[in-house]
């Protein structure tokens, strides 16, 4: 019975595929928004431009050279940007490889596509000259060396490592801010696994802790090596939670706060603002975006359990300056655009784009 409850929660998240007072002006430089079609015949990066008034328009589609799966991956982080924002990385879950695009003024140029040792990559993370993916097909991580000049990837010897157990159902992988540790959330085992890295970027030790809440899913690093995790809590009605962790020098994670109630069902995706003071979760079956405040010690407090309403939201992304939140919704294949009040955490909808293909995954903003 326990296993059926656990995997039903995972299925919920997988299937759900002008200044005003107190607001920062999202005008000025436009954002460029990327998502991944995850098409099983031809995977593509879909690009959008967001203008100063909040309106967003398509700006092209670019084949990755690989294929997707056509359905939800139960993941966060299918796309990632390089530190200098000149390259975009995309997972091809159906062909077991990773694509690299150079970002130019006129669009994207595919510069590399490299096979990987694991099966079914679902999330990718980048830090300077290192790239890692986590694989749901064989519960593993795998790494590459990245050349900033050519955009090419080269597999890192001895970087293939297993997660805590078979059938772990990983959701996301991310470097910490110092690129000394990798963190992975495991939905099915209710574990958070971290890998300490040596100077060559190779995992030297694996650390595993129990998640504070059931079904840990998406997460985001804030300030001072703290990270914040959404927990679907096995899909229990109004049972979703969020927890805060401190990453220690030895690569282990220590609980700061949690599990803190969201008052919604199945919080699966989470992002933080660049200043580390706010966190937002996408609560798929509740059709809700929830908002949290983060204090200086890393503790969480719920600001609004339904700061915005979206039909089965399936990912989130924050503008680099923290003024605009983007939501990906599997229920109506749309991207929502919200102005963020950085004092109160309230959201004001600016626009939406409603013509995405089914199965899209991943959301990043440049």
KAJO-V570510 format. One record per residue. N is the residue number from 1. RES is the residue in one letter. NEAR is the number of other ideal C-beta (glycine too) atoms within 8 Angstrom. Layout:
n: <N,N>
res: <RES,RES>
near: <NEAR,NEAR>
This chain:
n: <1,2,3,4,5,6,7,8,9,10,11,12,13,14,15,16,17,18,19,20,21,22,23,24,25,26,27,28,29,30,31,32,33,34,35,36,37,38,39,40,41,42,43,44,45,46,47,48,49,50,51,52,53,54,55,56,57,58,59,60,61,62,63,64,65,66,67,68,69,70,71,72,73,74,75,76,77,78,79,80,81,82,83,84,85,86,87,88,89,90,91,92,93,94,95,96,97,98,99,100,101,102,103,104,105,106,107,108,109,110,111,112,113,114,115,116,117,118,119,120,121,122,123,124,125,126,127,128,129,130,131,132,133,134,135,136,137,138,139,140,141,142,143,144,145,146,147,148,149,150,151,152,153,154,155,156,157,158,159,160,161,162,163,164,165,166,167,168,169,170,171,172,173,174,175,176,177,178,179,180,181,182,183,184,185,186,187,188,189,190,191,192,193,194,195,196,197,198,199,200,201,202,203,204,205,206,207,208,209,210,211,212,213,214,215,216,217,218,219,220,221,222,223,224,225,226,227,228,229,230,231,232,233,234,235,236,237,238,239,240,241,242,243,244,245,246,247,248,249,250,251,252,253,254,255,256,257,258,259,260,261,262,263,264,265,266,267,268,269,270,271,272,273,274,275,276,277,278,279,280,281,282,283,284,285,286,287,288,289,290,291,292,293,294,295,296,297,298,299,300,301,302,303,304,305,306,307,308,309,310,311,312,313,314,315,316,317,318,319,320,321,322,323,324,325,326,327,328,329,330,331,332,333,334,335,336,337,338,339,340,341,342,343,344,345,346,347,348,349,350,351,352,353,354,355,356,357,358,359,360,361,362,363,364,365,366>
res: <X,X,X,X,X,X,X,X,X,X,X,X,X,X,X,X,X,X,X,X,X,X,X,X,X,X,X,X,X,X,X,X,X,X,X,X,X,X,X,X,X,X,X,X,X,X,X,X,X,X,X,X,X,X,X,X,X,X,X,X,X,X,X,X,X,X,X,X,X,X,X,X,X,X,X,X,X,X,X,X,X,X,X,X,X,X,X,X,X,X,X,X,X,X,X,X,X,X,X,X,X,X,X,X,X,X,X,X,X,X,X,X,X,X,X,X,X,X,X,X,X,X,X,X,X,X,X,X,X,X,X,X,X,X,X,X,X,X,X,X,X,X,X,X,X,X,X,X,X,X,X,X,X,X,X,X,X,X,X,X,X,X,X,X,X,X,X,X,X,X,X,X,X,X,X,X,X,X,X,X,X,X,X,X,X,X,X,X,X,X,X,X,X,X,X,X,X,X,X,X,X,X,X,X,X,X,X,X,X,X,X,X,X,X,X,X,X,X,X,X,X,X,X,X,X,X,X,X,X,X,X,X,X,X,X,X,X,X,X,X,X,X,X,X,X,X,X,X,X,X,X,X,X,X,X,X,X,X,X,X,X,X,X,X,X,X,X,X,X,X,X,X,X,X,X,X,X,X,X,X,X,X,X,X,X,X,X,X,X,X,X,X,X,X,X,X,X,X,X,X,X,X,X,X,X,X,X,X,X,X,X,X,X,X,X,X,X,X,X,X,X,X,X,X,X,X,X,X,X,X,X,X,X,X,X,X,X,X,X,X,X,X,X,X,X,X,X,X,X,X,X,X,X,X,X,X,X,X,X,X,X,X,X,X,X,X>
near: <4,5,6,7,10,13,9,10,17,14,8,14,17,11,9,14,11,5,6,6,4,6,12,10,8,11,6,5,3,7,12,11,16,15,16,17,14,15,12,8,4,7,17,11,15,13,14,14,11,12,9,7,7,12,8,13,8,8,8,8,9,11,8,13,8,11,11,15,11,9,9,12,12,12,13,13,14,15,16,11,11,12,7,6,7,7,15,14,15,15,14,17,14,11,8,12,11,16,14,16,15,10,9,7,2,3,8,12,7,12,10,10,11,11,4,13,6,15,8,11,16,16,16,16,13,14,7,7,7,14,14,14,17,15,16,13,8,8,12,13,17,15,14,15,12,15,10,9,4,6,12,9,12,8,12,13,5,5,14,8,9,5,15,9,9,4,7,14,11,17,15,14,14,13,12,13,6,6,10,7,12,14,15,14,14,18,17,10,11,11,14,15,13,15,15,12,11,8,3,5,12,11,13,7,7,9,12,8,9,6,15,10,13,11,17,17,19,17,15,11,10,12,5,7,9,14,15,17,19,18,18,17,15,11,14,9,5,8,10,19,15,19,18,17,13,12,14,8,3,6,12,9,13,8,11,12,9,14,10,13,8,14,8,14,12,16,18,17,14,18,12,14,12,8,8,10,7,15,15,16,18,18,17,15,10,11,11,14,18,16,14,16,10,14,7,3,5,13,9,15,8,12,11,9,9,10,13,11,6,14,8,12,20,16,13,17,12,15,12,8,6,12,11,15,14,16,14,16,14,14,10,7,11,13,15,13,14,14,13,15,11,12,5,6,15,9,13,9,10,11,9,9,12,7,5,12,7,8,13,16,14,15,13,11,13,10>
